[in-house]
Amino acid sequence: MTASPSVDAIITVGFDHRVLEWSRGAEALYGWSRDEAVGRRVYELVSPWVAAADFQVVVDALRDREALSVEAVRVRKDGRRLMVSTDLTLARSETGLPVGITGVVRLVEDERDEARALDDARLTDLGQRMVELELVIGAGGELVSVNDRACEVYRYRRDEMLRLNIRDLRAPSSLPGLHEQLSRALEQRVQFETQHRRRDGSEFPVEVSARPFRIGDHCYTHSLVTDLTAKRRLERDQRLLASLVTSMDDAVVVTTDAFLITEFTGRAEAMTGVSREQVVGRDFFACFELELPDTSWRDARPRLLERQAVRFRARLRRADGWVELDVSMVPLGRGDPEGGWLLVGRDISAQVAAERERDEADAALRASELRYRTLFENLGEALSVFTVTRDEHGHVVDWVLRASNAEGRRSFGAAFEKFIGQPLREQGSEGVMREHLAHSDETLAGHPLILEAFVARTGQWFRSASFAIDADTIVAAALDITHRRVAEDRLAAESAYTRSLVEANLDPLVTLDAAGRITDVNRATEQLLHRTRDELMSAPFHTLFTEPESARAFFEQVRTKGQVTDWPLEPRSDGAGRRALLFNGTELPAATVSGRVLATARDVTAIQQAQASLAEASRAAKTANELKSQFLANMSHEIRTPLNAVIGLARLGLDEEHGARLKEYLELIHRSGTSLVELINDILDFSKIEAGKLVIESAPFRLRALLRDLHDTFEPAAESRGLHLGMSVSPELPEFIVGDPLRVRQVMSNLLSNALKFTQSGRVDVVVEQEEERLVMRVRDTGIGISAEQAGRLFESFMQADASTTRRYGGTGLGLAISRQLAQLMEGSLALESTPGAGSTFSFRWPLRTPSTEALREVMAKEQSTKTRAVPAALAGRRVLLVEDNKVNQLLGRTLLQKARMVVAVAENGHQAVAALTAPDADFEVVLMDVQMPEMDGLEATRIVRERLGARCPPIIAMTANAMPEDRARTLAVGMVEHVAKPIDIDALYAVLQRVLSG
């Protein structure tokens, strides 16, 4: 490759832009010795304004031809300018591979005329091609010379640009630094990024590389301007590529051209067993011990020398043994010898057999193809791939459809098959396709065409785009935007309608600008303020109200928070009386033309007046309700006190031996007293339901045990009337369910009581079964039945089927009303089916729920505890103080307690109870305390005793006619441990005493 001496200058430059050979003719022509020139970049020696990118232009040009001749201005070492002619050819190695460019340079003439030298340099074709945007700028910023590409990008004619100053090409935001940059460029080489603008005012980022040079006494700067728009896009793509590489399953390593590692992914760390910090910046082959099979490396090595992508097998030694790898090496930056390498490694240790390796590679390839095909097929956009056909002049004349995805085939419709492989023009393509065809050259030049069009064949709107894949392939993408276009058309059609709705709104509507001035109002606002729209426009919002500061605060709150509701404001009086308004405000988007805040108002003058009246009525109703509750509580106490004696003494009398007649009388007394208690309980339940204070419990209980108890309770009454009481329970129902057993019993007791009461002969049956997720309990009878009209009134409070029912059968009319309300509180229902003279069926439905294992375990434990509880005999000998002011109830209480063989003392009021309990010799084990007593009630007595005795205070049980839930809460609040309501249930009293004394 050594050049023989010649009068011509012979220069060989490698692809890295550095001089390989520099003949004696070159030394004579340019003034640089061979030692000075070899190894330096050529454009540093011969041209002050040609950049590295220009070298690639020459390389690209030589790919299409054997040689290239260029005339250009060059510069000697001493600064003298020369006009030279250069014949350029590719330099090749001994093996025939291209290694650089050889130029034979001849001097055309010495350039003495400085102005002509500058003009000739601008007219040189290579000069025009070797830079993108080239500007020669005078000392004052005037443009002296520009190339064709600059005129094209800035969109001026050359004569127009040469009348401009560089200031005219700078974006306004970048002008402040212009003078300093221009001054520096006249003294030294500078490089910076800034913003330029085109003739139409559009701006774009650029990189400027400027060098000073002199022609005679004149100073100039030669500026190479690079449009960075594509570079920024490339940087973004590179970041995306880096993210993709990082997320790959394969190990990825990026190196410089000298194989110094720059990137090392997490998968590479896992595969090699070394961390990124250990290897970055080091030589790849020094970091890892690799074994390369001879055949694989022999095939790959020549391709690597030509900077081509290669793939080969390798073995990597790790601390835990060898790893078989499939390695791909791809050069980064085609044609750039400093671009580096991308290495992708895959662990193929399991692929030992060559046949298995090939099969798995094929499978991976098919899977990859399937993924891309699946992606292609399932994209929501219609994609079609076309190849272009050209005429003899190279102009595009048609497209030929090669493939479409599923959405693309659907858009073509039934005619898709006839389009495949056929020119579109011959198939009568639609207007939108003709438009894309007409712009084929622009599309292939890198300018995608985007259109929106209606396709009559399918009745759809599409947004279509065509872009080039290569010089002969175009992809057309179409997205169905029918819904969007229909929505836009509907929005436009409804705009007038929306305005009419605003005007028709009975509430005032106001829009305000950012300063709080009115921008629009509706008719309701005009009518409220008695001012026209023209009078209100631009008026400050706050001036319309009696409290301007509050109106200002409302507006500021909307701007700060974005939304404000129910802000009270009063408009200025216009003689029509004071008006109360509640304003809601919402901040509108910045793009809204009509204003920044929407305020709506409601006239609440009448509402506030009604609310004042309602509040007064509510206070009166609350007072009346409290009086009613107090009355019911007092009535309950006064009735329960004598009933306690009546029922208790009747029960005691029944336990004694008497004649049949006396025993019958006592039974009637006991039964009548019990009925009165049930009546009182119904009235109290009704009152609590009306007040919303009735609480429904939710606990596990035995369903069949409750039903057996009901049967045993009502069977004697049925037998006494000559009726058969039947009970049928579905075997599929669980033993335990969750609910309120007391209220279930209350509803069923009411239904059974009614059925027995109104059935003269025949039978009453209870049927319990499951329907879907609900439990159904039916009570059927063969009684008198009722009509549909009567059934409609049956569940109303204090109502019965007819007046004769009350006279003949008795009752208050509360039982069924309470039962229906209880059913509803239990998320259930109560219904009636009846036929006059044939009987009735009441159906009680409520949710069927089963207890959790933990809840079931607790219930079983309580049942076991109840079974092992001490019998009443265990109360014998225990000392009890009975505090009771009523003489009859004293007698009853003493008798009941003595019957259990307890030692009883009696106190008639709270004072006596305190004295007895705090006496030095007091040894009571339990206290039964009445609450409502003269001189000192039971609550006060309990507080005093507990304060004086502290931990020595015996347990105190409330035994009182105050049976309301709030009464129980008050007794427990002062320190009583249990509450027993009068009339006393003897068994319940004994159970409470056993529980308290054993605990």
HUTAVEN-V252874 format. One record per backbone hydrogen bond with DSSP energy under -0.5 kcal/mol. CO is the residue of the C=O (numbers start at 1). NH is the residue of the N-H. E is the energy in kcal/mol with one decimal. If there is no record, write none. Layout:
{{CO NH E} {CO NH E}}
This chain:
{{8 10 -0.6} {9 11 -0.5} {9 105 -3.5} {10 23 -2.2} {11 103 -3.1} {12 20 -3.7} {12 21 -1.6} {13 101 -2.8} {14 17 -1.9} {17 42 -2.2} {18 14 -2.7} {19 39 -2.2} {21 12 -1.8} {23 27 -2.0} {24 28 -2.5} {25 29 -2.3} {26 30 -2.8} {27 31 -1.9} {30 77 -2.6} {33 37 -2.0} {34 38 -2.7} {37 40 -2.2} {40 19 -2.5} {41 44 -1.2} {42 45 -1.4} {42 46 -1.6} {43 47 -1.0} {46 75 -2.8} {49 51 -0.5} {51 54 -1.3} {51 55 -0.5} {52 55 -1.1} {52 56 -0.7} {53 56 -0.5} {53 57 -1.0} {54 58 -1.4} {55 59 -2.0} {56 60 -2.7} {57 61 -2.0} {58 62 -2.2} {59 63 -0.9} {60 63 -0.5} {60 64 -0.5} {61 64 -1.1} {62 65 -0.5} {66 90 -0.5} {68 88 -3.8} {70 86 -3.2} {72 84 -2.4} {74 82 -3.3} {76 79 -1.5} {80 76 -3.1} {81 111 -1.0} {82 74 -2.9} {82 84 -0.6} {83 108 -2.9} {83 109 -1.2} {84 72 -2.1} {85 106 -2.7} {86 70 -2.4} {86 88 -0.6} {87 104 -2.2} {88 68 -1.9} {89 102 -3.1} {91 99 -3.0} {91 100 -1.3} {93 96 -1.7} {97 93 -2.9} {99 15 -1.1} {100 91 -2.2} {101 13 -3.1} {102 89 -2.4} {103 11 -2.4} {103 105 -0.6} {104 87 -2.2} {105 9 -2.3} {106 85 -2.7} {109 83 -1.6} {110 112 -0.8} {112 114 -0.9} {113 117 -2.2} {114 118 -1.9} {115 119 -2.2} {116 120 -3.1} {117 121 -2.1} {118 122 -1.6} {119 123 -1.8} {120 124 -0.9} {124 128 -1.9} {125 129 -1.8} {126 130 -2.7} {133 225 -3.0} {134 147 -1.3} {135 137 -0.5} {135 223 -3.4} {136 144 -3.6} {136 145 -1.6} {137 221 -2.3} {138 141 -1.7} {141 166 -3.1} {142 138 -3.2} {142 144 -0.6} {145 136 -2.9} {147 151 -1.7} {148 152 -2.4} {149 153 -2.6} {150 154 -2.9} {151 155 -1.3} {151 156 -1.5} {154 199 -1.8} {157 161 -2.5} {158 162 -2.3} {160 163 -1.2} {161 164 -2.2} {164 143 -2.1} {165 168 -2.0} {165 169 -0.5} {166 169 -1.2} {166 170 -0.6} {167 170 -0.8} {169 197 -2.3} {171 174 -1.8} {172 175 -1.2} {174 177 -0.7} {175 178 -1.9} {177 181 -2.0} {178 182 -2.7} {179 183 -2.3} {180 184 -2.2} {181 185 -2.2} {182 186 -1.1} {184 187 -1.4} {184 188 -2.6} {190 210 -2.6} {192 208 -3.3} {194 206 -2.6} {195 171 -2.5} {196 204 -2.2} {198 201 -1.7} {202 198 -2.7} {204 196 -2.3} {205 228 -2.6} {205 229 -0.6} {206 194 -2.0} {207 226 -2.8} {208 192 -2.1} {208 210 -0.5} {209 224 -2.7} {210 190 -2.5} {211 222 -3.2} {213 220 -2.7} {215 218 -1.8} {218 215 -2.3} {219 139 -0.6} {220 213 -2.3} {221 137 -2.7} {221 223 -0.7} {222 211 -1.8} {223 135 -2.8} {223 225 -0.6} {224 209 -2.3} {224 226 -0.5} {225 133 -1.0} {225 227 -0.5} {226 207 -2.1} {226 228 -0.6} {228 232 -3.3} {229 233 -2.0} {230 234 -2.7} {231 235 -2.9} {232 236 -2.3} {233 237 -2.5} {234 238 -2.8} {235 239 -2.3} {236 240 -2.4} {237 241 -3.0} {238 242 -2.6} {239 243 -2.3} {240 244 -2.6} {241 245 -3.0} {242 246 -2.4} {243 247 -1.7} {244 248 -0.6} {245 248 -1.1} {251 345 -3.0} {252 265 -2.1} {253 343 -3.7} {254 262 -3.5} {254 263 -1.9} {255 341 -1.9} {256 259 -2.0} {259 261 -0.5} {259 284 -3.0} {260 256 -1.9} {261 281 -3.2} {263 254 -1.9} {265 269 -1.8} {266 270 -2.3} {267 271 -2.2} {268 272 -2.4} {269 273 -2.4} {275 278 -0.6} {275 279 -0.7} {276 279 -1.1} {276 280 -2.3} {279 282 -2.4} {282 261 -2.8} {283 287 -1.3} {284 287 -0.6} {284 288 -1.3} {288 290 -0.7} {289 317 -2.2} {291 293 -0.5} {291 315 -2.3} {293 297 -2.8} {294 298 -2.6} {295 299 -1.7} {296 300 -1.5} {297 301 -2.5} {298 302 -0.6} {299 303 -0.5} {300 304 -2.0} {301 305 -2.0} {302 306 -1.2} {303 308 -2.4} {304 307 -1.9} {310 329 -3.0} {312 327 -2.9} {314 325 -3.3} {315 291 -2.2} {316 318 -0.6} {316 323 -2.5} {318 321 -1.4} {321 318 -3.4} {323 316 -2.9} {324 348 -3.1} {325 314 -2.0} {325 327 -0.6} {326 346 -1.8} {327 312 -2.5} {328 344 -2.6} {329 310 -2.6} {330 342 -2.8} {331 333 -0.5} {333 336 -2.4} {335 337 -0.7} {336 339 -2.0} {340 332 -2.4} {341 255 -2.7} {341 343 -0.5} {342 330 -2.6} {342 344 -0.5} {343 253 -3.2} {343 345 -0.5} {344 328 -2.4} {345 251 -2.4} {346 326 -2.4} {346 348 -0.6} {348 351 -1.6} {350 352 -1.4} {353 357 -2.3} {354 358 -2.4} {355 359 -2.4} {356 360 -2.5} {357 361 -2.3} {358 362 -2.6} {359 363 -2.7} {360 364 -2.6} {361 365 -2.4} {362 366 -3.0} {363 367 -2.8} {364 368 -2.6} {365 369 -2.8} {366 370 -2.8} {367 371 -2.6} {368 372 -2.5} {369 373 -2.9} {370 374 -3.3} {371 375 -2.9} {372 376 -3.0} {373 377 -3.3} {374 378 -2.2} {375 379 -0.7} {376 379 -0.6} {377 406 -0.5} {381 383 -0.6} {382 478 -2.7} {383 405 -2.1} {384 476 -2.9} {385 402 -3.2} {385 403 -1.3} {386 474 -2.5} {387 400 -2.8} {389 397 -3.0} {389 398 -1.3} {391 394 -2.0} {395 391 -2.2} {398 389 -2.6} {399 424 -2.1} {400 387 -2.1} {401 421 -3.1} {403 385 -2.9} {405 409 -2.8} {406 410 -2.1} {407 411 -1.8} {408 412 -1.7} {409 413 -1.5} {412 415 -0.7} {413 416 -1.7} {415 419 -0.8} {416 419 -1.4} {416 420 -1.2} {419 401 -0.5} {419 422 -2.2} {422 401 -1.1} {423 427 -0.7} {424 427 -0.7} {424 429 -1.1} {425 428 -1.3} {430 434 -2.1} {431 435 -2.0} {432 436 -1.6} {433 437 -2.7} {434 438 -2.2} {435 439 -0.8} {436 439 -0.7} {437 440 -1.6} {439 443 -2.2} {440 444 -2.9} {441 445 -1.4} {442 447 -2.4} {443 446 -1.6} {443 468 -0.7} {446 448 -0.6} {448 450 -0.5} {449 466 -1.9} {451 464 -2.5} {453 462 -2.8} {454 456 -0.8} {455 458 -0.6} {455 459 -2.0} {455 460 -1.3} {460 455 -3.4} {461 481 -2.0} {461 482 -0.6} {462 453 -2.3} {462 464 -0.6} {463 479 -2.1} {464 451 -2.9} {465 477 -3.2} {466 449 -1.5} {467 475 -2.8} {470 473 -0.7} {472 388 -2.0} {473 469 -2.8} {473 470 -1.1} {474 386 -3.0} {474 476 -0.5} {475 467 -2.1} {475 477 -0.5} {476 384 -2.3} {477 465 -2.8} {478 382 -3.6} {479 463 -2.5} {479 481 -0.6} {481 485 -2.8} {482 486 -2.9} {483 487 -2.4} {484 488 -2.6} {485 489 -2.8} {486 490 -2.7} {487 491 -2.6} {488 492 -2.6} {489 493 -2.5} {490 494 -2.1} {491 495 -0.7} {492 495 -0.7} {492 496 -0.5} {494 498 -3.1} {495 499 -2.1} {496 500 -2.1} {497 501 -2.0} {498 502 -2.2} {499 503 -2.4} {500 504 -2.1} {501 505 -1.0} {502 505 -0.7} {508 601 -2.0} {509 522 -1.2} {510 599 -3.5} {511 519 -3.4} {511 520 -1.2} {512 596 -3.3} {512 597 -2.0} {513 516 -2.0} {516 541 -2.5} {517 513 -2.6} {518 538 -3.0} {520 511 -2.3} {522 525 -0.6} {522 526 -1.6} {523 527 -2.6} {524 528 -2.2} {525 529 -2.5} {526 530 -1.3} {526 531 -1.2} {532 536 -1.6} {533 537 -2.1} {536 539 -2.1} {539 518 -2.1} {540 543 -1.1} {541 544 -1.6} {542 545 -1.2} {544 572 -2.1} {547 550 -0.5} {547 551 -1.7} {548 552 -2.6} {549 553 -2.5} {550 554 -2.2} {551 555 -2.0} {552 556 -2.5} {553 557 -2.6} {554 558 -2.0} {555 559 -2.1} {556 560 -2.2} {557 561 -3.3} {558 562 -2.2} {562 587 -2.5} {564 585 -3.3} {566 568 -0.6} {567 583 -2.8} {569 581 -2.0} {570 546 -2.9} {579 581 -0.5} {580 604 -2.2} {580 605 -0.6} {581 569 -2.3} {582 602 -1.8} {583 567 -2.9} {584 600 -2.8} {585 564 -2.5} {586 598 -2.9} {589 592 -1.9} {596 588 -2.9} {597 512 -2.7} {597 599 -0.5} {598 586 -2.2} {599 510 -2.7} {600 584 -3.0} {601 508 -0.5} {602 582 -2.0} {602 604 -0.9} {604 608 -3.0} {605 609 -2.0} {606 610 -2.6} {607 611 -3.0} {608 612 -2.2} {609 613 -2.0} {610 614 -3.0} {611 615 -2.9} {612 616 -1.9} {613 617 -2.3} {614 618 -3.0} {615 619 -2.4} {616 620 -2.1} {617 621 -2.7} {618 622 -2.8} {619 623 -2.3} {620 624 -2.4} {621 625 -2.7} {622 626 -2.6} {623 627 -2.4} {624 628 -2.4} {625 629 -2.7} {626 630 -2.6} {627 631 -2.6} {628 632 -2.8} {629 633 -2.6} {630 634 -2.6} {631 635 -3.1} {632 636 -2.8} {633 637 -2.3} {634 638 -2.9} {635 639 -2.5} {636 640 -2.7} {637 641 -2.0} {638 642 -0.9} {639 643 -1.9} {640 644 -2.5} {641 645 -1.2} {642 646 -2.7} {643 647 -3.3} {644 648 -2.2} {645 649 -2.9} {646 650 -2.0} {647 651 -2.5} {648 652 -2.5} {649 653 -2.8} {650 654 -2.1} {651 655 -1.1} {653 656 -1.1} {656 658 -0.6} {659 663 -2.7} {660 664 -2.2} {661 665 -2.3} {662 666 -2.7} {663 667 -2.3} {664 668 -2.4} {665 669 -2.4} {666 670 -2.9} {667 671 -2.8} {668 672 -2.7} {669 673 -2.6} {670 674 -2.2} {671 675 -2.2} {672 676 -2.2} {673 677 -2.0} {674 678 -2.3} {675 679 -2.3} {676 680 -2.5} {677 681 -2.8} {678 682 -2.5} {679 683 -2.4} {680 684 -2.6} {681 685 -3.0} {682 686 -2.8} {683 687 -2.2} {684 688 -2.7} {685 689 -2.8} {686 690 -2.3} {687 691 -1.9} {688 692 -0.6} {688 693 -2.6} {688 694 -0.7} {689 692 -1.1} {695 697 -0.5} {699 739 -2.3} {701 703 -0.6} {701 737 -2.2} {702 706 -1.7} {703 707 -2.2} {704 708 -2.7} {705 709 -2.2} {706 710 -2.1} {707 711 -2.5} {708 712 -2.8} {709 713 -2.0} {710 714 -2.3} {711 715 -1.9} {712 716 -0.6} {714 718 -2.1} {715 719 -2.7} {716 720 -2.3} {717 721 -0.9} {718 721 -0.7} {718 723 -2.9} {719 722 -1.4} {723 725 -0.5} {724 726 -0.7} {724 764 -2.8} {726 766 -2.1} {728 768 -2.9} {730 733 -1.5} {735 703 -2.0} {737 701 -2.3} {739 699 -2.5} {739 741 -0.7} {740 744 -2.5} {741 745 -2.5} {742 746 -1.9} {743 747 -2.5} {744 748 -2.6} {745 749 -2.7} {746 750 -2.0} {747 751 -2.2} {748 752 -2.8} {749 753 -2.8} {750 754 -2.4} {751 755 -2.4} {752 756 -2.6} {753 757 -2.1} {754 758 -2.3} {756 759 -0.8} {758 760 -0.6} {758 784 -1.9} {761 763 -0.6} {762 724 -1.4} {763 782 -1.1} {764 726 -2.7} {765 767 -0.5} {765 780 -2.9} {766 728 -3.2} {767 778 -3.1} {768 730 -2.5} {769 776 -2.9} {771 774 -1.8} {773 848 -2.2} {774 771 -2.5} {775 777 -0.5} {775 846 -1.8} {776 769 -2.2} {776 778 -0.5} {777 844 -2.4} {778 767 -2.4} {778 780 -0.5} {779 842 -2.3} {780 765 -2.7} {784 837 -4.2} {787 791 -2.5} {788 792 -1.4} {789 793 -0.5} {790 793 -1.1} {790 794 -0.6} {791 794 -0.7} {793 796 -1.4} {796 799 -1.6} {802 805 -1.0} {802 806 -0.8} {803 807 -1.4} {804 808 -2.7} {805 809 -3.5} {805 810 -0.9} {806 810 -1.1} {813 798 -0.8} {813 799 -0.9} {814 818 -2.9} {815 819 -2.3} {816 820 -2.6} {817 821 -1.9} {818 822 -2.8} {819 823 -2.6} {820 824 -2.2} {821 825 -2.3} {822 826 -1.5} {823 828 -3.1} {824 827 -1.9} {826 847 -0.5} {829 845 -2.3} {831 843 -2.6} {833 841 -2.7} {835 838 -2.5} {835 839 -1.2} {839 835 -2.3} {840 781 -2.4} {841 833 -2.2} {842 779 -2.4} {842 844 -0.5} {843 831 -2.2} {843 845 -0.7} {844 777 -2.6} {845 829 -2.6} {846 775 -3.1} {847 849 -0.7} {849 738 -2.3} {852 856 -2.5} {853 857 -2.1} {854 858 -1.8} {855 859 -2.0} {856 860 -2.3} {857 861 -1.9} {858 862 -2.1} {859 863 -2.5} {860 864 -2.3} {861 865 -2.2} {862 866 -2.4} {863 867 -2.1} {864 868 -1.5} {866 869 -0.9} {871 874 -3.0} {872 875 -2.5} {873 876 -1.5} {875 878 -2.0} {878 903 -2.1} {879 925 -2.3} {879 926 -1.1} {880 882 -0.6} {880 905 -2.0} {881 883 -0.6} {881 928 -2.7} {882 884 -0.7} {882 907 -2.5} {883 930 -1.8} {886 890 -2.2} {887 891 -2.4} {888 892 -2.6} {889 893 -3.0} {890 894 -3.0} {891 895 -2.4} {892 896 -2.6} {893 897 -2.4} {894 898 -2.8} {895 899 -2.1} {896 900 -0.9} {897 902 -2.1} {898 901 -2.1} {901 877 -3.3} {902 904 -0.6} {903 880 -2.9} {905 882 -3.4} {907 884 -2.2} {909 913 -1.9} {910 914 -2.5} {911 915 -2.4} {912 916 -2.6} {913 917 -2.4} {914 918 -1.9} {915 919 -0.7} {919 922 -1.8} {925 955 -0.6} {926 881 -2.0} {927 929 -0.6} {927 957 -3.5} {928 883 -3.3} {928 930 -0.5} {929 959 -2.3} {931 933 -1.0} {931 938 -2.6} {934 910 -0.6} {934 936 -2.8} {936 910 -1.8} {937 941 -2.0} {938 942 -2.3} {939 943 -2.0} {940 944 -2.2} {941 945 -2.5} {942 946 -2.4} {943 947 -2.0} {944 948 -2.2} {945 949 -2.9} {946 950 -1.8} {949 952 -2.2} {950 953 -1.5} {955 927 -2.1} {956 977 -2.5} {956 978 -0.8} {957 929 -3.2} {958 980 -3.6} {960 982 -2.1} {961 963 -1.4} {964 967 -0.6} {964 968 -1.9} {965 969 -2.3} {966 970 -2.0} {967 971 -1.9} {968 972 -2.2} {969 973 -1.8} {970 974 -1.2} {971 976 -2.0} {972 975 -0.9} {978 958 -2.6} {980 960 -1.6} {984 986 -0.7} {985 989 -2.7} {986 990 -2.6} {987 991 -2.3} {988 992 -2.3} {989 993 -2.4} {990 994 -2.6} {991 995 -2.4} {992 996 -2.6} {993 997 -2.6} {994 998 -1.9} {995 999 -1.0}}
